[in-house]
Amino acid sequence: MDVVYELGKDYPTAKHGTWVSGRYVWFYPKTSINERFVESFRRRWGRYPAYSSETTYTAIHMLKAAIELTGSLDLDTLISAMEGMVVLSPAGARWIRPDDHQAIYDVPYGKITHAGGEIPILTDLVTRSAWEYYRSPPF
């Protein structure tokens, strides 16, 4: 989706559409958390947030939650606190898998469509459960 955003109207489309996934797309999920995040981001930066913006925002809030929970800045203490943590983020719920500290979350997929706006959007949106596509330890 970052490439779609940058190319805008110049993004090429295939005859049968191009299906992509974006770890985060600004219009999904339709939750108040996401709507507030997108509105705030657009007010400040004048554009839609990319996945890296959302994941960084979520990581900072997760770290804040761990610090508040433990009352500590000790790295090992914070790591232990985050193992198994579930964070509600603009992209939805994220679970930190204790085995490898991977953030597990559902990912939206869709067909890139030029809908007359400045930026193509994803239509025919489908979400796959993290349990369907994330590999699980042991690998």
Order of alpha helices (4+ residues) and beta strands (2+ residues): alpha-beta-alpha-alpha-alpha-beta-beta-beta-beta-beta-alpha
